[in-house]
Amino acid sequence: MAFALSASVMAQFHADELEYIVDDFYDMEDFDANPFEDNEQQQRDDIDSDFEDNVDLDKQKGDTSSYEVRNGKDIQGIPWERMNFTREKYRETRLKQYKNYENLSQSRSDLEKECKKVENGSTFYDFQFNTRLVKSTIVHFQLRNLLWATSKHDVYLMQNYSVMHWSSLLRKGTEVLNVTGPLTPTQKRPGSLAQNLSRVQISTMAVRDNLMVAGGFQGELICKYLNRPGVSFATKLSNDENAITNAVDIYRSSNGSMRLMTASNDSYVRVLDTENFSMLNRLMFPWSVNNTSVSPDGKLLAVLGDSSECLLADSQTGKTLGTLKGHLDYSFSSAWHPDGRILATGNQDTTCRLWDIRKPSTAFAVLKGRMGAIRALKFTSDGRFLAMAEPADFVHIFDANSGYGRSQEIDLFGEIAGISFSPDTEALFVGVADRTYGSLLEFNRRRRNFYIYSIL
């Protein structure tokens, strides 16, 4: 679960070889000051680093630019040239030693045969910038939807107990929500579900149309309009002892109104309106719900959870309309293609399955990760690309125009807290959670005309 080497791997690399001597490292606030003491060890595990921080903390760091990368610098600023092992050797060892987390121990001997043969090596998005002025963090090893881009210059991410806004234009991070102290909702009406909250551990989040929604470890829900002061709405959705909010989604219903959906460990999917935050529906399912996503037309609901099966349901009634079978473990991520006909599901069996909902009996393609579960999936708004994130180290970008037969692999080191395309498809952001190299990576979409012009 944590980004740490096993004892057998540590034996291969002496402690002095793992000490980073990065002259330009900038000290960021870590979990030593974390107010959530009950969950402190889990958080430390989740952001643990293979690389020890043994540097002068008073020295200002420099972020990594595309110019520096073109001149040989590592995209994360890792000084491989100062170590007694190469990046290639470390990657080889990591691939051999990484152990993927499984809930179900079904045989996976035939899984490789199902997977699509993909031509790797394409470049759809070019590295643009990496900053450690903001650094993603996670609180639950299976939940990685903690980063959202609202434009090619604006990103929101979880950093310890704050939601931060990063402006790639200003190269500046700003806190927009702090969840350590009391949260008092501004929208309190008679009969409202609103209540004061404090010490919330955010497990998942989403941002759309100036509305930011965050779910908590104890069933909390926080809603804040980014263009308004304070928290608009806060409540505790469930008092169940296992009530963690696993996913939140902001979508338009079939009648065009904006809705908010939550998926919880208590097996309920809840639907609220985004004006008064009143409860519109509660849909119960036979197992803990880890992820939901609503089709672009607002009619279909994909429900994924503690089951190898995924459900297609009516978004209004929750009635099951179809069952998607093929995965071998629990699922934690899904995404709809903008055309509304293709659904992608990500599973702990290390695959993403692509389904044509008109023929749901079997997946038309199975895409394989390199070493771990598929924890996050995102389509570009034009449907051209699908991004697929593993728990650590790898983000894959598939070209839908090639039938998902061509891909780009982004190779990094660290737990991945979230991925997000900008709404205009021009940028891809990746949040990296690591004690030393936690950061935000930015990639820009490659445009042929731009590169022809650059060459000329």
C-alpha positions in Angstrom: 0.0 0.0 0.0 2.7 2.4 0.9 5.4 3.5 -1.5 8.3 1.6 0.2 10.8 -1.0 -0.8 10.6 -4.5 0.7 13.4 -5.7 2.9 14.8 -7.8 0.0 15.1 -4.8 -2.2 16.6 -2.6 0.6 19.3 -5.2 0.9 20.4 -4.5 -2.6 20.8 -0.7 -2.1 22.7 0.5 0.9 21.2 3.2 3.1 23.7 5.8 2.0 22.7 5.2 -1.7 19.1 6.0 -0.9 19.9 9.4 0.7 19.0 12.1 -1.6 21.5 14.9 -1.6 19.3 17.3 -3.6 20.9 20.7 -3.1 17.7 22.5 -4.2 15.1 20.6 -2.2 12.4 22.8 -0.7 10.9 21.7 2.6 7.1 21.2 2.4 4.9 20.6 5.4 4.6 16.9 6.1 2.4 14.8 8.3 4.4 15.5 11.4 2.0 18.4 12.0 -1.0 16.4 11.0 -4.0 16.9 13.4 -5.6 13.6 12.6 -3.6 11.5 15.0 -5.9 8.4 14.7 -5.0 8.0 11.1 -1.4 9.3 11.2 0.3 6.0 10.7 -1.9 5.2 7.6 -1.1 8.6 6.1 2.6 8.2 6.8 2.5 4.8 5.1 0.7 6.2 2.1 3.2 9.0 1.5 6.4 7.1 2.5 9.3 7.5 0.2 12.0 5.1 -1.0 14.3 8.1 -0.9 15.4 9.6 2.3 15.4 13.4 2.7 18.8 14.3 4.1 19.3 17.8 2.8 19.7 21.4 3.8 16.0 22.4 4.3 16.8 26.1 4.2 17.8 26.0 0.5 15.1 27.0 -2.0 14.3 24.3 -4.5 13.8 24.7 -8.2 10.9 23.0 -10.0 11.4 21.1 -13.2 10.6 22.7 -16.5 10.3 21.1 -20.0 13.5 22.9 -21.0 15.4 21.2 -18.2 14.0 17.8 -19.1 15.1 18.3 -22.7 18.6 18.9 -21.3 18.6 15.7 -19.3 17.0 16.4 -16.0 14.6 13.9 -14.5 10.9 15.0 -14.7 10.6 14.7 -10.9 14.1 16.2 -10.2 15.4 12.9 -8.9 19.3 13.1 -9.2 20.0 9.7 -10.5 23.5 10.7 -11.5 24.4 11.1 -7.8 23.4 7.6 -6.9 25.2 4.3 -7.2 22.4 2.8 -9.2 20.7 3.9 -12.4 17.0 4.8 -12.9 16.7 1.7 -15.2 18.1 -0.6 -12.5 15.7 0.8 -9.9 12.7 0.5 -12.2 13.6 -3.1 -13.0 13.8 -3.9 -9.2 10.6 -2.1 -8.5 8.7 -4.0 -11.1 9.9 -7.3 -9.7 9.2 -6.4 -6.1 5.9 -4.5 -6.2 3.0 -6.4 -4.8 -0.4 -5.5 -6.0 -3.2 -5.4 -3.4 -5.9 -8.0 -3.9 -9.2 -8.6 -2.1 -10.1 -11.7 -4.1 -7.6 -14.4 -4.8 -9.1 -15.7 -8.0 -6.8 -17.4 -10.5 -5.4 -14.9 -13.0 -3.5 -17.3 -15.2 -5.6 -16.5 -18.3 -5.9 -12.8 -17.8 -2.9 -11.9 -20.0 -4.5 -13.8 -22.9 -7.6 -11.5 -22.8 -5.6 -8.3 -22.8 -5.3 -6.2 -26.0 -1.9 -6.0 -27.7 -1.1 -2.3 -27.4 1.7 -0.5 -29.3 3.4 1.6 -26.6 5.7 4.5 -27.3 3.4 7.2 -28.6 3.5 10.8 -27.2 0.1 12.4 -27.0 1.0 14.7 -24.1 4.4 16.3 -23.6 5.9 17.0 -20.2 5.5 20.7 -19.4 6.2 21.3 -15.7 6.6 19.7 -12.3 6.2 21.6 -9.0 6.8 20.6 -5.4 5.3 23.9 -4.1 2.1 21.9 -3.9 2.2 18.1 -3.2 -0.7 15.6 -3.4 -1.4 13.5 -0.4 -3.8 10.5 0.2 -5.5 9.1 3.2 -6.8 5.8 1.9 -4.7 3.5 -0.3 -7.6 2.5 -2.6 -9.1 5.9 -3.2 -7.3 8.2 -5.6 -9.8 10.7 -6.9 -8.1 13.7 -5.2 -7.1 16.0 -8.1 -9.3 17.9 -10.5 -8.5 20.4 -13.2 -11.1 23.1 -14.1 -9.0 24.7 -16.8 -5.6 24.1 -18.4 -4.2 26.6 -15.8 -6.3 25.7 -12.6 -6.0 22.5 -10.6 -7.5 21.5 -7.2 -5.8 18.9 -5.0 -5.7 17.5 -1.5 -2.6 18.4 0.5 -2.6 17.1 4.0 -5.7 18.7 5.6 -6.2 21.3 2.9 -7.7 21.6 -0.5 -5.2 23.6 -2.5 -5.6 25.5 -5.8 -2.6 25.6 -8.1 -2.3 28.2 -10.8 0.1 27.1 -13.6 0.1 30.7 -14.9 1.1 32.3 -11.6 3.0 29.2 -10.4 1.3 29.7 -7.0 -0.6 27.5 -4.6 -3.5 28.8 -2.5 -5.5 27.1 0.2 -9.2 27.1 -0.6 -10.5 24.8 2.2 -9.0 23.8 5.5 -10.8 20.8 7.3 -9.0 20.8 10.6 -11.2 23.3 12.4 -15.0 23.7 12.6 -16.9 23.8 9.3 -20.1 25.8 9.6 -22.4 25.6 6.5 -23.7 28.9 5.3 -26.9 27.3 3.9 -28.9 26.2 6.9 -32.6 26.0 6.6 -35.3 24.4 8.7 -35.4 20.7 7.9 -32.0 20.9 6.2 -29.5 18.1 6.5 -26.8 20.6 7.2 -24.7 20.3 10.3 -21.4 21.6 11.7 -18.3 19.3 11.1 -14.7 19.3 12.3 -11.5 17.3 11.8 -12.7 15.8 8.5 -10.3 13.4 6.7 -11.1 13.9 3.0 -11.2 10.6 1.1 -12.4 11.8 -2.3 -13.4 15.0 -4.1 -14.8 16.4 -7.3 -15.0 19.9 -8.9 -17.3 21.1 -11.6 -18.8 24.5 -12.5 -17.4 26.3 -9.4 -18.7 23.6 -7.1 -16.2 21.6 -5.1 -17.5 18.5 -3.3 -15.5 16.4 -0.8 -16.3 13.2 1.0 -14.9 12.1 4.3 -13.7 9.1 6.2 -16.7 9.1 8.6 -19.4 9.6 6.0 -19.0 13.4 5.8 -20.0 15.5 2.8 -18.6 19.0 2.3 -19.8 21.3 -0.5 -18.2 24.7 -1.3 -18.7 27.1 -4.2 -15.3 28.3 -5.2 -16.6 31.8 -6.0 -18.3 32.2 -2.6 -16.8 32.5 0.9 -17.2 29.7 3.4 -18.7 26.3 3.1 -22.1 26.2 1.6 -23.1 22.8 2.9 -21.8 20.2 5.2 -23.3 17.1 6.7 -22.7 13.5 7.9 -24.5 11.2 5.5 -24.3 8.1 7.6 -23.6 7.0 11.2 -22.7 3.5 10.1 -19.4 2.4 11.6 -18.1 1.8 8.1 -19.4 4.9 6.4 -16.4 6.1 4.4 -17.4 8.2 1.4 -15.6 6.4 -1.4 -16.6 8.6 -4.3 -18.5 11.8 -5.2 -19.7 12.8 -8.7 -21.3 16.0 -10.0 -23.4 15.5 -13.1 -26.4 16.7 -15.0 -29.5 14.7 -14.8 -31.6 13.7 -17.8 -33.7 16.9 -17.3 -30.6 19.1 -17.3 -30.5 19.9 -13.6 -27.2 19.6 -11.7 -27.0 16.8 -9.2 -24.5 15.4 -6.7 -24.0 11.7 -6.1 -22.1 10.0 -3.4 -21.0 6.3 -3.1 -20.4 4.9 0.3 -19.1 1.9 2.2 -22.5 1.5 3.8 -23.8 0.2 0.4 -25.8 3.3 -0.4 -25.7 5.7 -3.3 -27.2 9.1 -2.4 -28.4 11.8 -4.8 -28.7 15.4 -3.8 -29.6 18.6 -5.6 -26.9 21.3 -5.8 -29.1 24.3 -4.9 -30.5 23.4 -1.5 -28.5 20.2 -1.1 -31.7 18.3 -0.2 -31.7 14.5 -0.4 -33.5 13.4 -3.6 -32.8 9.7 -3.5 -31.1 6.8 -1.6 -30.3 3.8 -3.7 -29.2 0.6 -1.9 -26.9 -2.1 -3.4 -25.8 -5.5 -2.3 -22.2 -4.5 -1.4 -20.1 -1.5 -0.5 -20.1 0.9 -3.4 -16.6 2.1 -4.3 -17.4 4.2 -7.3 -20.3 5.5 -9.4 -20.5 7.5 -12.7 -23.5 8.8 -14.6 -23.7 8.6 -18.4 -23.5 11.8 -20.4 -27.2 11.8 -21.0 -27.9 11.4 -17.3 -29.9 8.2 -17.7 -27.5 5.4 -16.8 -25.6 4.8 -13.7 -22.4 2.6 -13.5 -22.1 1.1 -10.0 -18.8 -0.5 -8.9 -17.8 -1.9 -5.5 -16.9 -4.9 -3.4 -17.8 -7.4 -6.1 -16.1 -8.7 -9.3 -19.3 -7.6 -11.1 -20.2 -4.1 -12.2 -23.8 -2.9 -12.5 -25.6 -0.7 -15.0 -28.6 0.8 -13.3 -31.3 3.4 -14.0 -30.0 6.6 -12.5 -33.5 7.6 -11.2 -34.6 4.4 -9.6 -31.5 2.4 -9.1 -33.0 -0.6 -10.9 -30.4 -2.9 -12.3 -30.5 -3.0 -16.1 -27.4 -5.0 -16.8 -24.5 -6.8 -15.1 -21.0 -6.5 -16.5 -19.0 -9.6 -15.9 -15.3 -10.3 -16.5 -13.3 -8.6 -13.8 -11.6 -10.8 -11.1 -11.5 -8.4 -8.1 -13.1 -5.3 -6.6 -13.5 -2.2 -8.8 -12.7 1.4 -7.8 -12.9 3.5 -10.9 -15.0 4.1 -14.0 -15.4 6.7 -16.8 -17.9 7.2 -19.6 -16.8 8.1 -23.1 -18.5 11.4 -24.1 -20.6 9.6 -26.8 -22.4 7.7 -23.9 -21.9 4.3 -25.5 -18.6 3.2 -24.0 -17.9 2.6 -20.3 -14.4 2.0 -18.9 -14.1 0.2 -15.6 -10.9 -0.1 -13.5 -10.2 -3.1 -11.2 -7.7 -4.5 -8.7 -7.1 -7.3 -11.2 -4.7 -4.7 -12.9 -7.0 -4.2 -15.9 -9.4 -1.7 -17.4 -12.3 -3.2 -19.3 -14.1 -1.3 -22.1 -17.8 -2.0 -22.6 -20.1 -1.1 -25.4 -23.4 -0.8 -23.4 -25.3 -1.8 -26.5 -23.6 -5.2 -26.2 -22.8 -5.6 -22.5 -22.4 -9.3 -22.4 -18.6 -9.0 -22.7 -15.9 -6.3 -22.8 -14.8 -5.4 -26.3 -11.2 -4.6 -25.0 -9.2 -5.3 -21.9 -6.3 -2.9 -21.2 -3.5 -4.0 -18.9 -1.4 -2.0 -16.4 2.2 -2.6 -15.7 2.2 -3.6 -12.1 -0.9 -2.6 -10.1 -4.6 -2.0 -9.8 -6.4 0.5 -12.0 -7.3 3.3 -9.5 -8.3 6.2 -11.8 -9.8 6.6 -15.3 -10.5 9.7 -17.2 -11.6 10.4 -20.8 -10.8 13.7 -22.6 -13.9 15.7 -23.3 -13.5 15.1 -27.0 -13.3 11.3 -26.4 -9.9 11.0 -28.2 -7.9 9.8 -25.2 -8.4 7.6 -22.1 -6.0 8.1 -19.2 -5.5 5.1 -16.8 -3.6 5.4 -13.5 -2.2 2.6 -11.4 -1.7 3.1 -7.7 1.9 4.1 -8.2 4.5 4.8 -10.9 2.5 4.5 -14.1 -0.1 6.6 -16.0 -1.2 5.2 -19.4 -2.8 7.3 -22.2 -4.7 5.3 -24.9 -5.7 6.7 -28.3 -9.4 5.9 -28.8 -9.0 6.6 -32.6 -6.7 3.6 -32.9 -9.2 1.4 -31.1 -7.1 1.8 -28.0 -4.3 0.1 -29.8 -1.7 2.8 -29.3 -0.6 4.3 -26.0 1.7 6.6 -24.1 3.2 5.5 -20.9 4.1 8.1 -18.2 6.8 6.5 -16.0 7.4 8.1 -12.6 8.1 7.1 -9.0 5.5 7.6 -6.3 1.9 7.0 -5.3 -0.6 8.6 -7.7 -3.2 10.6 -5.9 -5.2 11.5 -8.9 -5.3 12.4 -12.6 -7.3 15.0 -14.5 -7.5 16.3 -18.0 -8.4 20.0 -18.4 -11.9 20.5 -19.8 -10.5 21.7 -23.1 -8.2 18.6 -23.3 -5.1 20.7 -23.6 -3.5 19.6 -20.3 -3.2 16.5 -18.2 -2.3 16.8 -14.5 -0.9 14.0 -12.3 -0.7 14.2 -8.5 2.2 12.4 -6.9 2.1 11.5 -3.2 5.5 10.9 -1.7 7.3 12.3 1.3 10.3 13.7 -0.6 9.0 14.0 -4.2 5.3 14.7 -3.7 4.4 17.0 -6.5 2.1 18.0 -9.3 3.0 17.1 -12.8 1.7 18.9 -15.9 1.6 17.6 -19.4 0.4 19.5 -22.5 -1.3 18.0 -25.5 0.9 17.6 -28.5 -0.4 19.5 -31.5 1.1 18.7 -34.9 1.0 22.2 -36.2 2.8 23.6 -33.2 5.7 21.2 -33.7 5.9 21.9 -37.4 6.0 25.6 -36.6 8.7 25.0 -34.0 10.9 23.1 -36.4 10.5 25.8 -39.1 
